[in-house]
Amino acid sequence: MALRRAPIVVAVATAALLLTGAALAPGLSAPAVAVHAGPAAEAPAGTGAESDGPDAAPAAVTPVEANGQLSVCGVRLCNEHGKQIQLRGMSTHGTQWYAQCVDGASLDTLAYDWNADVVRISTYVQEDGYETDPARFTALVNQYIDMLSERGLYAIVDWHMLDPGDPNFNLERAKTFFTAVAERNNGRNNIIYEVANEPNGVSWQTIKSYHEQIVPVVRAKDPDAVILLGTRAWSSLGVSDGASESEVVNNPVDASNVMYTFHFYAASQGQEYLDALSRAADRIPMFITEFGTQDYAGEGANDFAMAQRYLDLAASKKISWVNWNYSDDHRSGAVFTEGTCGSGSYGTDRLKEAGTWIRDQIRTPDDF
């Protein structure tokens, strides 16, 4: 979720959204020859498969079949053969609001038309999310994991903590959630765990302490999975709080097979953020688990030029990425026009401007 990109000014906007009950704005290889973990066999462009039944276009070689169990090798993400890869995909919106956007037809579209590799399942903790019904939201995550696994896609299990910004506030809930999900899915090789979406308002040392308590919880049930660790100031490596990537680079989490997350919104976060990401990616494993082409609230005009600079950097350094978000929310950051979800049709005629752009980015082969 992306609501607190600009320090200070967002508190009022957030409060207004909560008071009105509105959904908060967003704030995510190598088959044969490609470094990008796709592509799968394509459905005709501009169509969304109507169901997840036998008529859905099967993948020739799915991302998971091609790459297997992922791991961190040096500062890069590698497949089971030790080859550096880059995953590309989409993040759901909060499943308490937009579960209708994750169905057989929409996932067929992602897998067989968009050629995505990965989907981030965003389970909000507060804001009418997990804390209101832990069993329901845990079951929903497991259902989505099953659906993604059937299509040969990787699944990021996103613990979408945001407000309060101290991840330790939800530590016990996180332990319960990740124990249940990891225990149930520990036989799979396509699960990635993101244990803290956007920590904010607390020090890196506080965030680091949380990570060092929750990573062993996941490891106890799933020892091989890659784990993604949120960074300070809404996963900006501290930049949104006037810091830099050096606080993480010089004081990393004491754990192996982990990567650090970075979020950006191109119309709000320019060269300073891009430079921090570039420097960090040479020193520590980075994964962009959320970005948009709009402002920090996922709204307004698209800055495709700045977003392209980020994605060019990501391609050159094999930084995987996930775009926010795969829904029909009214904001410009949602890829579909309002009323699309649940209709059974997710073709190109239902895409907003940002949706068309990001679909092209996911489908385009690597140039690096």
Order of alpha helices (4+ residues) and beta strands (2+ residues): alpha-alpha-beta-beta-beta-alpha-alpha-beta-alpha-beta-alpha-beta-alpha-beta-alpha-alpha-beta-alpha-beta-alpha-beta-alpha
